[in-house]
Amino acid sequence: MHTSMVKVISLSEEAYEKLKSKKGDNKSFSDVVIELVDKKPKKSIMDLFGVLKDDKESLKAFEDVINERKKIKLRPAKF
């Protein structure tokens, strides 16, 4: 529990309800705020765009794997 210093903040009704829904019975509002602030942002696939542009060897290996996978013929699933 975080009791060393108390601060009063204002929240809209919508923000309060959303925070309350994350809280549950076993967490404090402070616990929830800390979890949300410390949560790492989700990465976008676009963050990877261009990462291999200067690594010709890895790019070639990646292209080779893709080309090999395109050759694989899958049998239709039988249900």
Gaussian input, Z-matrix of N, CA and C with variables (Angstrom, degrees):
# hf/3-21g

backbone

0 1
 N
 C     1     B1
 C     2     B2     1     A1
 N     3     B3     2     A2     1     D1
 C     4     B4     3     A3     2     D2
 C     5     B5     4     A4     3     D3
 N     6     B6     5     A5     4     D4
 C     7     B7     6     A6     5     D5
 C     8     B8     7     A7     6     D6
 N     9     B9     8     A8     7     D7
 C    10    B10     9     A9     8     D8
 C    11    B11    10    A10     9     D9
 N    12    B12    11    A11    10    D10
 C    13    B13    12    A12    11    D11
 C    14    B14    13    A13    12    D12
 N    15    B15    14    A14    13    D13
 C    16    B16    15    A15    14    D14
 C    17    B17    16    A16    15    D15
 N    18    B18    17    A17    16    D16
 C    19    B19    18    A18    17    D17
 C    20    B20    19    A19    18    D18
 N    21    B21    20    A20    19    D19
 C    22    B22    21    A21    20    D20
 C    23    B23    22    A22    21    D21
 N    24    B24    23    A23    22    D22
 C    25    B25    24    A24    23    D23
 C    26    B26    25    A25    24    D24
 N    27    B27    26    A26    25    D25
 C    28    B28    27    A27    26    D26
 C    29    B29    28    A28    27    D27
 N    30    B30    29    A29    28    D28
 C    31    B31    30    A30    29    D29
 C    32    B32    31    A31    30    D30
 N    33    B33    32    A32    31    D31
 C    34    B34    33    A33    32    D32
 C    35    B35    34    A34    33    D33
 N    36    B36    35    A35    34    D34
 C    37    B37    36    A36    35    D35
 C    38    B38    37    A37    36    D36
 N    39    B39    38    A38    37    D37
 C    40    B40    39    A39    38    D38
 C    41    B41    40    A40    39    D39
 N    42    B42    41    A41    40    D40
 C    43    B43    42    A42    41    D41
 C    44    B44    43    A43    42    D42
 N    45    B45    44    A44    43    D43
 C    46    B46    45    A45    44    D44
 C    47    B47    46    A46    45    D45
 N    48    B48    47    A47    46    D46
 C    49    B49    48    A48    47    D47
 C    50    B50    49    A49    48    D48
 N    51    B51    50    A50    49    D49
 C    52    B52    51    A51    50    D50
 C    53    B53    52    A52    51    D51
 N    54    B54    53    A53    52    D52
 C    55    B55    54    A54    53    D53
 C    56    B56    55    A55    54    D54
 N    57    B57    56    A56    55    D55
 C    58    B58    57    A57    56    D56
 C    59    B59    58    A58    57    D57
 N    60    B60    59    A59    58    D58
 C    61    B61    60    A60    59    D59
 C    62    B62    61    A61    60    D60
 N    63    B63    62    A62    61    D61
 C    64    B64    63    A63    62    D62
 C    65    B65    64    A64    63    D63
 N    66    B66    65    A65    64    D64
 C    67    B67    66    A66    65    D65
 C    68    B68    67    A67    66    D66
 N    69    B69    68    A68    67    D67
 C    70    B70    69    A69    68    D68
 C    71    B71    70    A70    69    D69
 N    72    B72    71    A71    70    D70
 C    73    B73    72    A72    71    D71
 C    74    B74    73    A73    72    D72
 N    75    B75    74    A74    73    D73
 C    76    B76    75    A75    74    D74
 C    77    B77    76    A76    75    D75
 N    78    B78    77    A77    76    D76
 C    79    B79    78    A78    77    D77
 C    80    B80    79    A79    78    D78
 N    81    B81    80    A80    79    D79
 C    82    B82    81    A81    80    D80
 C    83    B83    82    A82    81    D81
 N    84    B84    83    A83    82    D82
 C    85    B85    84    A84    83    D83
 C    86    B86    85    A85    84    D84
 N    87    B87    86    A86    85    D85
 C    88    B88    87    A87    86    D86
 C    89    B89    88    A88    87    D87
 N    90    B90    89    A89    88    D88
 C    91    B91    90    A90    89    D89
 C    92    B92    91    A91    90    D90
 N    93    B93    92    A92    91    D91
 C    94    B94    93    A93    92    D92
 C    95    B95    94    A94    93    D93
 N    96    B96    95    A95    94    D94
 C    97    B97    96    A96    95    D95
 C    98    B98    97    A97    96    D96
 N    99    B99    98    A98    97    D97
 C   100   B100    99    A99    98    D98
 C   101   B101   100   A100    99    D99
 N   102   B102   101   A101   100   D100
 C   103   B103   102   A102   101   D101
 C   104   B104   103   A103   102   D102
 N   105   B105   104   A104   103   D103
 C   106   B106   105   A105   104   D104
 C   107   B107   106   A106   105   D105
 N   108   B108   107   A107   106   D106
 C   109   B109   108   A108   107   D107
 C   110   B110   109   A109   108   D108
 N   111   B111   110   A110   109   D109
 C   112   B112   111   A111   110   D110
 C   113   B113   112   A112   111   D111
 N   114   B114   113   A113   112   D112
 C   115   B115   114   A114   113   D113
 C   116   B116   115   A115   114   D114
 N   117   B117   116   A116   115   D115
 C   118   B118   117   A117   116   D116
 C   119   B119   118   A118   117   D117
 N   120   B120   119   A119   118   D118
 C   121   B121   120   A120   119   D119
 C   122   B122   121   A121   120   D120
 N   123   B123   122   A122   121   D121
 C   124   B124   123   A123   122   D122
 C   125   B125   124   A124   123   D123
 N   126   B126   125   A125   124   D124
 C   127   B127   126   A126   125   D125
 C   128   B128   127   A127   126   D126
 N   129   B129   128   A128   127   D127
 C   130   B130   129   A129   128   D128
 C   131   B131   130   A130   129   D129
 N   132   B132   131   A131   130   D130
 C   133   B133   132   A132   131   D131
 C   134   B134   133   A133   132   D132
 N   135   B135   134   A134   133   D133
 C   136   B136   135   A135   134   D134
 C   137   B137   136   A136   135   D135
 N   138   B138   137   A137   136   D136
 C   139   B139   138   A138   137   D137
 C   140   B140   139   A139   138   D138
 N   141   B141   140   A140   139   D139
 C   142   B142   141   A141   140   D140
 C   143   B143   142   A142   141   D141
 N   144   B144   143   A143   142   D142
 C   145   B145   144   A144   143   D143
 C   146   B146   145   A145   144   D144
 N   147   B147   146   A146   145   D145
 C   148   B148   147   A147   146   D146
 C   149   B149   148   A148   147   D147
 N   150   B150   149   A149   148   D148
 C   151   B151   150   A150   149   D149
 C   152   B152   151   A151   150   D150
 N   153   B153   152   A152   151   D151
 C   154   B154   153   A153   152   D152
 C   155   B155   154   A154   153   D153
 N   156   B156   155   A155   154   D154
 C   157   B157   156   A156   155   D155
 C   158   B158   157   A157   156   D156
 N   159   B159   158   A158   157   D157
 C   160   B160   159   A159   158   D158
 C   161   B161   160   A160   159   D159
 N   162   B162   161   A161   160   D160
 C   163   B163   162   A162   161   D161
 C   164   B164   163   A163   162   D162
 N   165   B165   164   A164   163   D163
 C   166   B166   165   A165   164   D164
 C   167   B167   166   A166   165   D165
 N   168   B168   167   A167   166   D166
 C   169   B169   168   A168   167   D167
 C   170   B170   169   A169   168   D168
 N   171   B171   170   A170   169   D169
 C   172   B172   171   A171   170   D170
 C   173   B173   172   A172   171   D171
 N   174   B174   173   A173   172   D172
 C   175   B175   174   A174   173   D173
 C   176   B176   175   A175   174   D174
 N   177   B177   176   A176   175   D175
 C   178   B178   177   A177   176   D176
 C   179   B179   178   A178   177   D177
 N   180   B180   179   A179   178   D178
 C   181   B181   180   A180   179   D179
 C   182   B182   181   A181   180   D180
 N   183   B183   182   A182   181   D181
 C   184   B184   183   A183   182   D182
 C   185   B185   184   A184   183   D183
 N   186   B186   185   A185   184   D184
 C   187   B187   186   A186   185   D185
 C   188   B188   187   A187   186   D186
 N   189   B189   188   A188   187   D187
 C   190   B190   189   A189   188   D188
 C   191   B191   190   A190   189   D189
 N   192   B192   191   A191   190   D190
 C   193   B193   192   A192   191   D191
 C   194   B194   193   A193   192   D192
 N   195   B195   194   A194   193   D193
 C   196   B196   195   A195   194   D194
 C   197   B197   196   A196   195   D195
 N   198   B198   197   A197   196   D196
 C   199   B199   198   A198   197   D197
 C   200   B200   199   A199   198   D198
 N   201   B201   200   A200   199   D199
 C   202   B202   201   A201   200   D200
 C   203   B203   202   A202   201   D201
 N   204   B204   203   A203   202   D202
 C   205   B205   204   A204   203   D203
 C   206   B206   205   A205   204   D204
 N   207   B207   206   A206   205   D205
 C   208   B208   207   A207   206   D206
 C   209   B209   208   A208   207   D207
 N   210   B210   209   A209   208   D208
 C   211   B211   210   A210   209   D209
 C   212   B212   211   A211   210   D210
 N   213   B213   212   A212   211   D211
 C   214   B214   213   A213   212   D212
 C   215   B215   214   A214   213   D213
 N   216   B216   215   A215   214   D214
 C   217   B217   216   A216   215   D215
 C   218   B218   217   A217   216   D216
 N   219   B219   218   A218   217   D217
 C   220   B220   219   A219   218   D218
 C   221   B221   220   A220   219   D219
 N   222   B222   221   A221   220   D220
 C   223   B223   222   A222   221   D221
 C   224   B224   223   A223   222   D222
 N   225   B225   224   A224   223   D223
 C   226   B226   225   A225   224   D224
 C   227   B227   226   A226   225   D225
 N   228   B228   227   A227   226   D226
 C   229   B229   228   A228   227   D227
 C   230   B230   229   A229   228   D228
 N   231   B231   230   A230   229   D229
 C   232   B232   231   A231   230   D230
 C   233   B233   232   A232   231   D231
 N   234   B234   233   A233   232   D232
 C   235   B235   234   A234   233   D233
 C   236   B236   235   A235   234   D234

   B1=1.4536
   B2=1.5213
   B3=1.3116
   B4=1.4548
   B5=1.5243
   B6=1.3254
   B7=1.4610
   B8=1.5211
   B9=1.3301
   B10=1.4506
   B11=1.5264
   B12=1.3232
   B13=1.4517
   B14=1.5171
   B15=1.3028
   B16=1.4548
   B17=1.5190
   B18=1.3212
   B19=1.4591
   B20=1.5199
   B21=1.2895
   B22=1.4540
   B23=1.5247
   B24=1.3369
   B25=1.4562
   B26=1.5166
   B27=1.3236
   B28=1.4597
   B29=1.5219
   B30=1.3157
   B31=1.4549
   B32=1.5170
   B33=1.3245
   B34=1.4611
   B35=1.5272
   B36=1.3037
   B37=1.4669
   B38=1.5279
   B39=1.3254
   B40=1.4589
   B41=1.5296
   B42=1.3388
   B43=1.4624
   B44=1.5265
   B45=1.3282
   B46=1.4582
   B47=1.5284
   B48=1.3322
   B49=1.4653
   B50=1.5292
   B51=1.3347
   B52=1.4605
   B53=1.5233
   B54=1.3297
   B55=1.4597
   B56=1.5252
   B57=1.3142
   B58=1.4655
   B59=1.5264
   B60=1.3378
   B61=1.4626
   B62=1.5292
   B63=1.3235
   B64=1.4650
   B65=1.5266
   B66=1.3169
   B67=1.4641
   B68=1.5229
   B69=1.3010
   B70=1.4572
   B71=1.5256
   B72=1.3253
   B73=1.4705
   B74=1.5213
   B75=1.3206
   B76=1.4578
   B77=1.5271
   B78=1.3377
   B79=1.4670
   B80=1.5163
   B81=1.3158
   B82=1.4613
   B83=1.5229
   B84=1.3220
   B85=1.4589
   B86=1.5310
   B87=1.3277
   B88=1.4668
   B89=1.5195
   B90=1.3306
   B91=1.4738
   B92=1.5261
   B93=1.3314
   B94=1.4582
   B95=1.5229
   B96=1.3201
   B97=1.4663
   B98=1.5226
   B99=1.3227
   B100=1.4675
   B101=1.5279
   B102=1.3245
   B103=1.4706
   B104=1.5205
   B105=1.3344
   B106=1.4638
   B107=1.5287
   B108=1.3106
   B109=1.4683
   B110=1.5215
   B111=1.3183
   B112=1.4624
   B113=1.5208
   B114=1.3354
   B115=1.4621
   B116=1.5234
   B117=1.3327
   B118=1.4553
   B119=1.5197
   B120=1.3125
   B121=1.4677
   B122=1.5271
   B123=1.3076
   B124=1.4531
   B125=1.5155
   B126=1.3084
   B127=1.4575
   B128=1.5165
   B129=1.2787
   B130=1.4501
   B131=1.5217
   B132=1.3019
   B133=1.4587
   B134=1.5331
   B135=1.3141
   B136=1.4585
   B137=1.5313
   B138=1.3394
   B139=1.4661
   B140=1.5204
   B141=1.3254
   B142=1.4595
   B143=1.5255
   B144=1.3240
   B145=1.4551
   B146=1.5312
   B147=1.3194
   B148=1.4505
   B149=1.5139
   B150=1.3374
   B151=1.4670
   B152=1.5232
   B153=1.3217
   B154=1.4609
   B155=1.5340
   B156=1.3187
   B157=1.4663
   B158=1.5304
   B159=1.3254
   B160=1.4595
   B161=1.5247
   B162=1.3214
   B163=1.4594
   B164=1.5224
   B165=1.3273
   B166=1.4657
   B167=1.5254
   B168=1.3290
   B169=1.4637
   B170=1.5319
   B171=1.3202
   B172=1.4676
   B173=1.5223
   B174=1.3250
   B175=1.4570
   B176=1.5255
   B177=1.3134
   B178=1.4668
   B179=1.5284
   B180=1.3361
   B181=1.4646
   B182=1.5283
   B183=1.3134
   B184=1.4613
   B185=1.5267
   B186=1.3264
   B187=1.4606
   B188=1.5271
   B189=1.3320
   B190=1.4675
   B191=1.5245
   B192=1.3271
   B193=1.4777
   B194=1.5245
   B195=1.3215
   B196=1.4709
   B197=1.5245
   B198=1.3123
   B199=1.4655
   B200=1.5255
   B201=1.3277
   B202=1.4634
   B203=1.5224
   B204=1.3152
   B205=1.4642
   B206=1.5203
   B207=1.3231
   B208=1.4686
   B209=1.5226
   B210=1.3080
   B211=1.4673
   B212=1.5248
   B213=1.3097
   B214=1.4633
   B215=1.5270
   B216=1.3167
   B217=1.4629
   B218=1.5240
   B219=1.2963
   B220=1.4579
   B221=1.5226
   B222=1.3166
   B223=1.4550
   B224=1.5206
   B225=1.3239
   B226=1.4624
   B227=1.5310
   B228=1.2892
   B229=1.4576
   B230=1.5271
   B231=1.3240
   B232=1.4572
   B233=1.5185
   B234=1.3091
   B235=1.4600
   B236=1.4936
   A1=108.78
   A2=117.01
   A3=123.20
   A4=109.16
   A5=117.69
   A6=120.66
   A7=113.14
   A8=118.42
   A9=119.99
   A10=112.28
   A11=118.57
   A12=121.96
   A13=108.04
   A14=116.73
   A15=120.77
   A16=108.26
   A17=116.04
   A18=122.71
   A19=108.10
   A20=116.52
   A21=121.98
   A22=107.60
   A23=116.28
   A24=120.98
   A25=109.16
   A26=115.94
   A27=120.68
   A28=108.56
   A29=115.21
   A30=121.92
   A31=108.68
   A32=115.26
   A33=118.50
   A34=107.22
   A35=116.33
   A36=120.53
   A37=109.94
   A38=116.51
   A39=120.76
   A40=110.86
   A41=117.26
   A42=120.86
   A43=111.01
   A44=116.63
   A45=120.59
   A46=111.41
   A47=116.84
   A48=120.56
   A49=111.19
   A50=116.96
   A51=119.94
   A52=110.68
   A53=116.89
   A54=120.77
   A55=110.24
   A56=116.39
   A57=121.71
   A58=110.93
   A59=117.70
   A60=120.60
   A61=111.55
   A62=117.86
   A63=121.85
   A64=111.60
   A65=116.62
   A66=122.66
   A67=112.98
   A68=118.38
   A69=120.14
   A70=110.87
   A71=116.58
   A72=120.65
   A73=113.17
   A74=117.51
   A75=119.18
   A76=114.35
   A77=118.39
   A78=120.88
   A79=110.02
   A80=115.08
   A81=119.86
   A82=108.43
   A83=116.68
   A84=119.51
   A85=109.75
   A86=117.40
   A87=120.87
   A88=111.21
   A89=117.07
   A90=121.03
   A91=110.84
   A92=115.96
   A93=120.41
   A94=110.98
   A95=117.39
   A96=120.69
   A97=110.02
   A98=118.05
   A99=121.95
   A100=110.23
   A101=117.81
   A102=121.05
   A103=111.20
   A104=116.53
   A105=120.23
   A106=111.85
   A107=116.76
   A108=120.63
   A109=110.66
   A110=117.59
   A111=121.32
   A112=113.41
   A113=117.82
   A114=121.54
   A115=109.11
   A116=115.53
   A117=120.46
   A118=109.15
   A119=116.74
   A120=118.79
   A121=110.65
   A122=115.76
   A123=120.35
   A124=108.43
   A125=114.98
   A126=120.91
   A127=109.64
   A128=115.63
   A129=122.24
   A130=108.72
   A131=116.36
   A132=120.57
   A133=109.19
   A134=116.95
   A135=120.87
   A136=112.23
   A137=117.83
   A138=120.70
   A139=111.14
   A140=116.96
   A141=121.65
   A142=112.76
   A143=116.98
   A144=120.82
   A145=110.64
   A146=116.45
   A147=122.13
   A148=116.43
   A149=119.35
   A150=120.01
   A151=112.64
   A152=118.15
   A153=120.22
   A154=113.23
   A155=117.68
   A156=119.45
   A157=113.23
   A158=118.28
   A159=121.20
   A160=112.89
   A161=117.58
   A162=122.04
   A163=108.45
   A164=115.40
   A165=121.53
   A166=112.54
   A167=117.54
   A168=121.21
   A169=111.43
   A170=116.41
   A171=120.25
   A172=110.96
   A173=116.55
   A174=120.48
   A175=110.28
   A176=117.33
   A177=121.81
   A178=110.27
   A179=117.42
   A180=121.35
   A181=110.42
   A182=117.16
   A183=122.25
   A184=110.25
   A185=116.96
   A186=121.24
   A187=111.27
   A188=116.92
   A189=121.15
   A190=111.27
   A191=116.28
   A192=120.48
   A193=110.17
   A194=116.58
   A195=119.94
   A196=110.43
   A197=116.97
   A198=120.29
   A199=111.79
   A200=117.94
   A201=121.04
   A202=110.96
   A203=117.15
   A204=120.35
   A205=111.56
   A206=116.71
   A207=119.83
   A208=111.36
   A209=117.38
   A210=121.99
   A211=113.18
   A212=117.08
   A213=121.38
   A214=109.94
   A215=115.57
   A216=121.36
   A217=108.15
   A218=116.74
   A219=121.01
   A220=109.95
   A221=115.42
   A222=119.75
   A223=108.83
   A224=116.64
   A225=118.53
   A226=110.34
   A227=116.10
   A228=120.96
   A229=109.90
   A230=115.71
   A231=120.81
   A232=108.63
   A233=115.80
   A234=120.10
   A235=111.13
   D1=143.52
   D2=-174.99
   D3=-105.58
   D4=93.94
   D5=-175.56
   D6=-117.91
   D7=6.12
   D8=-175.55
   D9=-66.91
   D10=-34.50
   D11=179.00
   D12=-147.72
   D13=136.69
   D14=-179.34
   D15=-114.26
   D16=132.87
   D17=176.41
   D18=-124.00
   D19=143.93
   D20=177.38
   D21=-100.62
   D22=129.51
   D23=177.01
   D24=-126.92
   D25=157.85
   D26=177.81
   D27=-107.10
   D28=137.90
   D29=177.27
   D30=-129.33
   D31=148.05
   D32=172.04
   D33=-68.11
   D34=163.74
   D35=178.18
   D36=-60.41
   D37=-40.91
   D38=179.73
   D39=-62.64
   D40=-45.53
   D41=179.95
   D42=-63.90
   D43=-41.56
   D44=178.79
   D45=-61.27
   D46=-45.44
   D47=-178.58
   D48=-64.40
   D49=-39.49
   D50=178.58
   D51=-66.28
   D52=-42.43
   D53=178.34
   D54=-64.98
   D55=-42.26
   D56=179.48
   D57=-62.01
   D58=-37.61
   D59=-179.04
   D60=-68.68
   D61=-26.83
   D62=177.03
   D63=-80.14
   D64=-22.81
   D65=-172.34
   D66=-71.07
   D67=-48.27
   D68=-174.67
   D69=68.19
   D70=-164.00
   D71=-176.98
   D72=-92.83
   D73=-19.18
   D74=-171.59
   D75=-105.63
   D76=8.21
   D77=179.57
   D78=-126.24
   D79=154.29
   D80=172.49
   D81=-90.60
   D82=164.98
   D83=175.43
   D84=-61.46
   D85=-36.94
   D86=177.73
   D87=-60.62
   D88=-42.30
   D89=177.88
   D90=-58.45
   D91=-44.68
   D92=-177.84
   D93=-66.58
   D94=-43.64
   D95=179.21
   D96=-61.05
   D97=-44.68
   D98=179.55
   D99=-61.93
   D100=-44.06
   D101=178.31
   D102=-60.31
   D103=-44.04
   D104=-177.84
   D105=-68.66
   D106=-38.55
   D107=-179.58
   D108=-71.53
   D109=-37.50
   D110=-178.70
   D111=-80.49
   D112=-12.75
   D113=-177.57
   D114=-63.79
   D115=130.84
   D116=178.87
   D117=-73.38
   D118=137.96
   D119=-179.92
   D120=-66.82
   D121=147.64
   D122=177.71
   D123=-69.64
   D124=139.81
   D125=178.61
   D126=-82.41
   D127=146.86
   D128=175.32
   D129=-97.46
   D130=147.24
   D131=175.57
   D132=-59.01
   D133=-27.28
   D134=-179.74
   D135=-68.70
   D136=-18.64
   D137=175.91
   D138=-64.11
   D139=-20.51
   D140=-178.39
   D141=-91.65
   D142=-6.47
   D143=-176.89
   D144=-58.80
   D145=122.56
   D146=175.22
   D147=83.55
   D148=5.14
   D149=-175.79
   D150=-66.34
   D151=-23.43
   D152=-178.69
   D153=-100.01
   D154=4.05
   D155=-172.40
   D156=-60.36
   D157=-31.44
   D158=-179.51
   D159=-101.41
   D160=0.58
   D161=-178.92
   D162=-110.74
   D163=80.01
   D164=-173.26
   D165=-59.70
   D166=-37.02
   D167=-178.39
   D168=-65.58
   D169=-47.73
   D170=179.22
   D171=-67.09
   D172=-38.95
   D173=179.00
   D174=-61.92
   D175=-43.29
   D176=178.93
   D177=-63.28
   D178=-44.77
   D179=179.26
   D180=-61.94
   D181=-41.31
   D182=178.93
   D183=-63.64
   D184=-45.35
   D185=178.01
   D186=-62.16
   D187=-39.27
   D188=178.23
   D189=-61.45
   D190=-43.50
   D191=178.97
   D192=-62.82
   D193=-44.45
   D194=179.58
   D195=-61.75
   D196=-44.44
   D197=-179.66
   D198=-64.35
   D199=-38.91
   D200=177.06
   D201=-64.83
   D202=-40.55
   D203=-179.67
   D204=-66.63
   D205=-31.36
   D206=178.39
   D207=-65.45
   D208=-25.72
   D209=-178.90
   D210=-77.39
   D211=-18.64
   D212=-176.35
   D213=-72.07
   D214=129.28
   D215=177.34
   D216=-102.11
   D217=121.42
   D218=178.68
   D219=-94.68
   D220=141.90
   D221=174.76
   D222=-80.48
   D223=144.23
   D224=178.03
   D225=-63.54
   D226=143.39
   D227=178.44
   D228=-70.15
   D229=140.79
   D230=177.68
   D231=-108.88
   D232=120.85
   D233=-179.86
   D234=-113.23

